[in-house]
Amino acid sequence: MYKVLIRPILFLFDPEKVHYFSFSMIKFFSKIGFSGLFRSLYVVADAKLERELFGLKFKNPVGLAAGFDKNALLYNELSDFGFGFVEIGTLTPKPQSGNPKPRLFRLKEDKAIVNRMGFNNLGVFDAVEQLKKDHRVLIGGNIGKNKVTPNDDAVKDYLICFDALFDHVDYFVVNVSSPNTPGLRELQDKEPLTALLNELQRENDKFSRKKLVNRKPILLKIAPDLTDSQLLDIIAIVADTKIDGIIASNTTIERKNLKSHAILLEEAGGLSGMPLKDRSTEVIRFLSEKSNKAFPIIGVGGIHSAEDAIEKLEAGADLIQLWTGFVYEGPALVKKINKAILNKL
């Protein structure tokens, strides 16, 4: 129904406006009692789907990637579509409007999206207020820095977000790989990245001792455009800083072998969707094999079918996330993936 009836109508309109319209509709239908219907249609409940990683129990291995529910407005409602976890953000200390519009583009022929949103969000403290309600799903907090914050002071921004979210999320994701904040990817270099992660780990230890609770898992989200040498650095950094895992991968700045109109291909920003599928899988396999499976990996990028998801898992991912595939294929994709995983067991 979604692909035949709903998607063609939604795709007639501006993608960013459609995003907010869809949010409003999900919120509205959930408020008038459709949550149970959504769960009956899309949730696959089976103990065999459960995964235990970095001290957390995931109901199933299919999550919603950051960027969809940036401001933690809809995480419970989105869990009704069958997700085992939802990642909010990217959040920054201060609210920011992001880059000028238009900044979100559909490449329909490629089943892809280009975005240059620029960490538009209402700020971490607004999200904290949203997160004070009961959670029906595990929540990851994806954190970044404000555009106006120089890289030399970036650690302060990440610490502000970490401190604010500590009591309200189940795990953290450090985002240094978005191509839409000038200079951000420079923080992926070995020296500044090691310093940032070590500082967050010290803060993590301090909070866990102070509050007499377990430390929160910290994961790093990396770009798919890293070289093999840089990926080997990432493996070494994980070992040195003892963070809990990697999310592979963020959007790409590459524009290879695309079918869409040339004007769309000239739009700056990160590319997600089907064209990213093979490269993200390559990165997952490389990290898994070269590290001898030393840390968990969440695989994301180009998952538009159950087969795509299984491919990521077989390459070495422990969990997977959807974003663009969810937009193109609809919520039935989550159910199809979970059923396919069960059938493989």
Secondary structure, 3 states (H helix, E strand, C coil): CHHHHHHHHHCCCCHHHHHHHHHHHHHHHHHHHHHHHHHHHHCCCCHHHCEEECCEEECCCEEEEEEEECCCCCHHHHHCCCCCEEEEEEECCCCECCCCCCCEEEEHHHCEEEECCCCCECCHHHHHHHCCCCCCCEEEEEECCCCCCCHHHHHHHHHHHHHHHCCCCCEEEEECCCCCCCCHHHHHCHHHHHHHHHHHHHHHHHHHHHHCCCCCCEEEEECCCCCHHHHHHHHHHHHHHCCCEEEECCCECCCCCCCCCHHHHCCCCEEEEHHHHHHHHHHHHHHHHHCCCCCCEEEECCCCCHHHHHHHHHHCCCEEEECHHHHHHCCHHHHHHHHHHHHHC
